[in-house]
Amino acid sequence: MSADIRTDFDYQVAQFGDFGFRVLTGASVEGEKFSSVMALEDSTITITSTRKGDASASIDLVAGMVVYGDLAITALTGKVIAYLRDV
């Protein structure tokens, strides 16, 4: 499967968590890309775009807040659930 989400099917599979998820509390698995991240508790994370460029940001999330994109994620404080883009 392509690393890009190009069809409705691929988008829906990724958005509904069919590729799995990781609960992050301080680190991310090297090389994994995520389609969304939701804060399970108030958290501070660093997100990096896995597309061309190296856009990166450290942001505070309130419990329940969701961020979407093609992302690499590191949870610095708190706890988040991050949905994988691909298997």
C-alpha positions as CSV (number, residue, x, y, z in Angstrom):
1,M,0.0,0.0,0.0
2,S,1.2,3.5,-0.8
3,A,2.3,5.7,2.1
4,D,0.0,8.4,0.7
5,I,-3.7,8.4,1.3
6,R,-5.1,8.8,-2.2
7,T,-8.5,7.1,-2.1
8,D,-11.6,7.4,0.0
9,F,-11.0,3.9,1.2
10,D,-7.5,4.6,2.4
11,Y,-8.7,7.8,4.2
12,Q,-11.6,6.0,5.9
13,V,-9.4,3.1,7.0
14,A,-6.8,5.5,8.5
15,Q,-9.4,7.7,10.2
16,F,-11.2,4.8,11.8
17,G,-8.1,3.3,13.3
18,D,-7.9,0.2,11.1
19,F,-4.1,0.4,10.9
20,G,-3.9,0.4,14.7
21,F,-2.8,3.0,17.3
22,R,-0.1,3.7,19.9
23,V,-0.7,5.2,23.3
24,L,2.3,7.6,23.8
25,T,3.5,8.8,27.2
26,G,7.0,10.1,26.4
27,A,8.3,8.7,23.1
28,S,7.2,7.6,19.7
29,V,8.4,4.6,17.7
30,E,11.0,5.6,15.1
31,G,9.7,5.8,11.6
32,E,6.0,5.5,12.3
33,K,3.6,8.0,10.8
34,F,0.2,8.9,12.2
35,S,-3.0,10.3,10.8
36,S,-4.3,11.8,14.0
37,V,-3.5,12.2,17.6
38,M,-6.0,12.7,20.5
39,A,-5.1,13.8,24.0
40,L,-6.3,11.4,26.6
41,E,-5.3,13.9,29.3
42,D,-3.8,17.4,29.1
43,S,-0.6,16.9,27.2
44,T,2.3,18.7,25.6
45,I,3.5,17.1,22.3
46,T,5.9,17.7,19.5
47,I,4.5,17.1,16.0
48,T,6.6,17.0,12.9
49,S,5.1,16.9,9.4
50,T,6.3,13.8,7.6
51,R,5.7,15.5,4.2
52,K,8.3,17.5,2.3
53,G,9.9,20.1,4.6
54,D,10.5,19.8,8.3
55,A,7.6,21.8,9.8
56,S,7.7,21.1,13.6
57,A,5.8,22.4,16.5
58,S,5.5,21.8,20.2
59,I,1.9,22.3,21.3
60,D,-0.3,22.0,24.3
61,L,-3.4,19.8,24.0
62,V,-6.4,19.8,26.3
63,A,-7.9,16.4,27.0
64,G,-10.1,15.4,24.1
65,M,-8.4,17.7,21.6
66,V,-7.5,16.1,18.2
67,V,-4.8,17.1,15.6
68,Y,-5.0,15.6,12.1
69,G,-2.3,15.3,9.5
70,D,0.6,13.2,8.2
71,L,2.6,13.4,11.4
72,A,5.4,12.0,13.5
73,I,4.6,12.5,17.2
74,T,6.5,12.6,20.5
75,A,4.4,12.9,23.7
76,L,6.4,15.0,26.1
77,T,4.0,15.1,29.0
78,G,0.6,13.6,29.5
79,K,-0.9,10.8,27.5
80,V,-2.1,10.7,23.9
81,I,-3.5,8.1,21.5
82,A,-2.0,8.3,18.0
83,Y,-3.6,6.5,15.0
84,L,-1.2,4.9,12.5
85,R,-1.4,5.9,8.8
86,D,-0.2,2.5,7.5
87,V,0.7,-1.0,8.6
